[in-house]
Amino acid sequence: MLSLSLKRSLASDCLLLLDMTSKAHNYEELLKKRLQSFLQDLQRWGTVGGFKHFTCCVRGKEELVVSINNSIDGNRSSRPVSRKQSLCISDSFSSAQLPYDKRSLVLSHNSQMGLSGLGDRGVGLPPASPSEQESLCNTDSTLFLIAGYARYSCPYVWVRSNHDRLLKTVGEVDTDRDSPLRLKSTSKWKDGDINMQDILAELVKLTTYPAPQDPFELDLDYFHGLDTVSALLASAAMLTCLQKVVVSTEDTKPYVGRVSESFHHMSQLHFSFLKQISKTENLPIYKDLAAKNQARKQHFKQSITQRPLDRQYYSAQPTTFFSPMSIHSTQPTNSGVTYGQGPQGAFPGGFERTPAPSLF
């Protein structure tokens, strides 16, 4: 038989194991909810246009392709004059270090197997599709794939084009091309409140040389090149994204103030588009209301012209109006009912009405 102390020890171990299992389950559920929210945010960013340094395109439910300009002025040969030859993992990446050492920017194969949980099978963290599909792209920009696959429970970023400009690809080139990047935003995603705009800002700083002060700078020519209705919708979508950047980004970020100014300017532009549409009544809802009003007027005209007798009838009848508060004299009718006589009046049948006894 087991001793009492051993039984207590086993019971405490069982309780501790159950508590750890419950916490692990709750943590997994929390990660699933956060990943679902991230995917919804990914879809929103993929439908917004008008940024100067990058463009987004949704590709599937879990993937977002981002094209980032290599330089602000669009010069293909734009490269840093002097750059670091080595970069520590804890350093802040910037386009001044181009090209980067793959050991500091790309997750190693061993790290990928540890994060994927499939180390016994030798499986890392590859994307859903290889990067050869985007190999024939414009050299003025670099493509990235931001994906939040459910099997990884965490968003990752892969380089899809211009690998040689971004990385010092030596050795296992094929493996490096489909390896996720080691970014601060994706590394802190499970432990902190990291959003899509944090990943985009880091990628712009990583790729564009020289790094812009505001990664979310607006391209106003994009909005003025659209028709009024499309510009109204595009400006509304842009305002939603800019508001999210201002609200959810820490004030320590240097670009928050510039994004706030862009939000104010875009608000004025949005209402100017709305004012133009309200004057011309070019919105679909205006057109629908105008069509409905025209149909009602036509129906009313037809109803009058098709019923001339009714109009003559109503015009021939005398029009008498009675006020609900007026008093009209009427003649009593003798129906043969006898009434009793009393000081307070009488009821039919001869019963005299006596007043009710007072309670006071």
N, C-alpha and C positions, 0 to 999 in steps of 0.2 A: 504493500500500500504506500501511496505517496504521502509524504509528510505535509503538514499544514503550510509550512513556509514555501515548499515547492509548488503547491497548488496555487498559492497566492501569486507567486512569481509567474506561473503559466497564465493565470487569469489577467495579470497586468500586461503581459506580453501580447495576449490576444486583443485586449482593449487598445493597446498602442498600435497594433497592426491594423485593426479596424479603423482607427482614427486616421492613420496615414493613408489608407485606401480611400476613405471618404474625402480627405483633402485633395488627393490626387485626382479623384473623379471630378470634384468641384473645380479644380484648376483646369482640367481638360474642357469642361463645359464653358468656363470663362473664356478660354482661348478660342473655342468654336464661335462663341457670340462675337468676340472681337474680330475674328477673321471674317465673319459674315458682314459686320459693319464696314470693314475695310473693303470688301468686294463691292458693296453698294457705293462707297465713296469712289472706288475705281471706275465704276460705270458713269458716275457724274462727271468726273474729270475727263473721261474719254469723249464726252460730247461737247466740250467747251473749246472754242477756238478764239484766237485773238491775242495770244501771248507772243512776245517778240523773240524769245530765246529757245522756245521748244513748242512742239505740237504733239498732241496725243491722239491715239486711235485705238478704239476698243477692238479686241480680237478674241471673241469668246467671252464666256462668263467669268473666267478667272485670270485673263491676260489683258495687259495694256501695253501697247507699243508706243514708245516715246522717242521722237526724233529731236535731238538737241544740236543746235548750231555749234560748229567747232570754234568759231570766233565771232566777235561782235560785229566787225566790219565785213565779214564774209570772205576774208582772204584765205585761200586754201593752204598757203605755206606758212600760216601763222603758227609759230612755235616759240616757246620761251627761249630767250637768249641764254640764260643760265638756269640750271635746274639741279636739284639734289640727285645724287646717284643712289642713295639709299633712304628709305623712309621707314620710321618706326610705326608699328601698328597703332600706337596711342596718339600719333600726330594727326593733325587735321589735314585731310587731303585737299589739294587745290590744283588747278590746272597749271600752276607754275612748276609743278614737278613732272610734267609730261616728258617722256612716257614713264609709267609707273613700274616699279618692280613687282612682278606677279606675286611674290611671296608676301607682300604687304597689302595688296589689293584683292587678290583672288583667294578664296577659301581652298585650302589644300584638300587633296583627296581623302586623307585620313580624317580630317575634320568633318568633311561631308558625310562620310560613313557613320561617324559618331552622331551627327545631328539627324540623319535620316532614320536611324534605328535599324538599318539593314546592313550593318557592317559584316555580318556573317555571310551575306550574299555578295559582298563587294560592290554594293550599289550606293552611289553618292546622292547628289542633289541635281540631277540633270533637268533641263526644261522639258516641256511636253513635246517640243519639236526642235530639231537641230538648227544651228545658225546658218547653214548653207542656203536656206530659203531666202534670207535677206542679204546675201553676199553681194548682189548687184545693186548697190544703193548709191545715192549721191555722196561724193567724197566731202562735200561741204558740211555734212552733218554726221552724227554718230547715233546709231539706233540702240535702244535698250529695251529689254523686256522686263516689265514689272508684273509679277504673277503671285497670286495667293492661292496656291494649290491646297486642297483640303488634306491631302496625304502628308503635307509638310507642317501644317498647322502654324505657318508663319510665312509672311511674304518675303520673296527674294528677288534679286535683280541680276539679269544676265546681259552681257554685251552681245549685240547681234551683228554689228558691222564695224569696220575700221579698228579691228583689234590691234593692228600694228601701231597705230597712232597712240592708242591708250596704254598698251602693255608692252613690256619687253618680253616678247614671246620667244623663249628659248627652251629647248628640250621637248617636253610633251605638249606640242602645240595643240593637237586635237583635243586633248583633255582640258586645256586652259580655255578653249573657245566656248565650251559648254559648262563652265564652272561658274557658280554665282559669285558676286562681288562681296568683299568684306566691307560693308558700309556701317557707319555709326547708327544710322536710322534703323536699319533692319536688325542690327545686333541688339539694340535696346527695345525692340518692339514687344517682346514678351514681358519685359519688366517695367516699361514706361508707356506713357500715352504718346505714341508715335502715329502720325497721320500721313496721308498720301502727299501733302504739300511738303512735309519734311524730307521725304525721299526725293521728290522732284527738285527741291532747292539744293540738296547735296549733289545730285547728278549734274545740275547746271554748273555748280562750282567746280565739279570734277572735270568737266569736259570743255567748257567755253573758255578760251583764252583771248584776252585777259578776263578773269572772272568778273561778271557784272555785279554792281552793288545791289541791284534788285533783280533776283532771278524771275520774278513775276511781272516784269515790265510789260506794258501793253503795246500792241501794234495797232494804232488808231486807224491806219490805212485799211486794215482788214474790215473794220466796221463800216467805214465810209464807202467801201467798195461793194457792199451788199445793198439789196433793195430795202425799202423802209421797214417792211414787215419782218424780214429776216434779220435786219440789224436790231430791231426791237427785241426779238427773241434771243439773239446772241448776246446782247448787252445785259439782258436779265440773267442769263446763265452765268455770265462773267461776274456779275455782282454777287451772285450766290457763292462762287468760289473765293472771291476776294474777301467777302465777309468771313468765311470760314478760316481763311489764312490769318486775318487780323484777330479773330476771337480765340482761336486755338493755338496760336504761336506765342512763345514766351517773348516778353518785352526786351529781353537781352539780345534778341536777334537784330542785327543792324538794319534789315530790310523791312521791318514791320511798319516804320513810319512812312516809308515810300509806298508801301502797299495801301496804307490808309489814305494817302493822297490820291493814289490811283482809283480807289473806291469812290472818293468824292467826285473826281472828274468823270468817272464812268456813270455815276448817278445823274449828273447833269446831262451827259450825252444820251442816256436812256430816256429821260423825260423830254428831251428835245425830239427824239424819234417819236415818242408817244404823242407829242403836241402836233407834229406833222401829220400823223395818221388820223388824229381826231379832227383835223381841219378838212382833210380830203375824204374822210370816212372810208378808208381803204381796208379796214380790218374786216375779216370774214363775219364777225358778229354784227358789225354795222350793216353789212350787206344782207344778212339774214333778217335783221329787224326791219330794214327798208322793204324787203320783199314781203314780209308778213303784213306790214302796214298797208302796202299797196293792194294786197289780196283782200284785206278787210274792207278797204274803201270800195273796191270793185264789187264785192259781195253786197255791201250796203246800197250802192246805186242800183244794182240789179233787183234787190228786194223791193225798192220803192217803185221802180218802173213796171214791175210785173204785177202789182196789186193796186190798180187805180181805184177800184170800187171801194176798197177799205179806206182809202184816203178821202173819198167823197162822203162815205158814211160818217167818219169821225168829224169831218168838217161841218156836216149838217146837224149833228147832235148839239143840244145846248150845253154849254159848259157851265157847270155849277160847282162852286168850291165851298166847302164847309170847314169851318174852323173847329178843331176838337174841343175848344174851350167855350164855344158859343152856346146859348140857351135857345131852344126852339119851342114855341108854343104849340101844344097839341090839344085836340078836343077829346075829352073822356068818352068812352063808349059804355053804355048801359047794358051790361050782360045779364041782368036779372038777379045778381047776387046782392043780398041784404047785408048792410053794414051796421054794426052796433054803434051807439052814440056814447061818447065818453069825453072827459075833459082833455085827455092826452091823445085823442084819435081813436080809431076803431079798426078791427080786423074783420075780414069776411066771416059771415055766419053769425054776427051779433055779439061776439065775445069782445068785451071791453079790455083795452090794454092798460094795465096798471104799472106804474113805474117800479123798477127794481128797488128793493130795500137798500138803504145807504149803509156802507160799512163803517162809517165814522159816526 
